[in-house]
Amino acid sequence: MSLDNLTIANRYSKALFELAAEKDQTDDFLAELKQLRQVFIDNPQLAEVLSGSLLPVDQKQATLSTLTDHASEYIKNFIQMLYDYGRMANLVAIIDAFEERYDESHKIVHAEVTSAVKLSDEQANAIAAAFAKRVGADQVKLSQRVDPEIIGGVIVKSNNQTFDGSVALQLMNLKRALINN
């Protein structure tokens, strides 16, 4: 029975995260993994080349060695294990799942804030702090999006939570109230 990418990512990331936590190196592991992820994102065929049969094994091993040249022994061994088990195609998903575990353990929340105009750094920081307090996070990492359609105010979305403080929503609610009366 073949496992799906999400199941594989969760299993491997859990094992790797537990090792990182045991060694008190979650920050270091995450930094190394992010670098590796970027290499694979920048070179989308790399996982396929390492998994395929076109390249001789010695060249694949040389490529792996180059990829992990500055990595810790733990990450080198992890990447070698993924290669040995034919899981290189799952690497980016495993790293993403590791980062999710890291964020959860450090109470880091990712959110998107939509505003009618670009927010200043002070405004973005104030929104991040207020949202962190609201959801019980230690840190909120905001990505910003500008949408003039909301007229004013902000909309903050994170996972399955949306906080809509837009002028467009307020006007729509006012319109509904007027129609219902």
Salt bridges, closest charged atoms under 4 A:
GLU18 OE2 - LYS14 NZ 3.15
GLU22 OE2 - LYS23 NZ 3.95
ASP69 OD2 - HIS70 NE2 3.52
GLU73 OE2 - LYS76 NZ 3.74
ASP96 OD1 - ARG37 NH1 2.65
GLU99 OE2 - LYS34 NZ 3.49
GLU99 OE1 - ARG37 NH2 2.77
ASP103 OD2 - HIS110 NE2 2.62
GLU112 OE1 - ARG145 NE 3.75
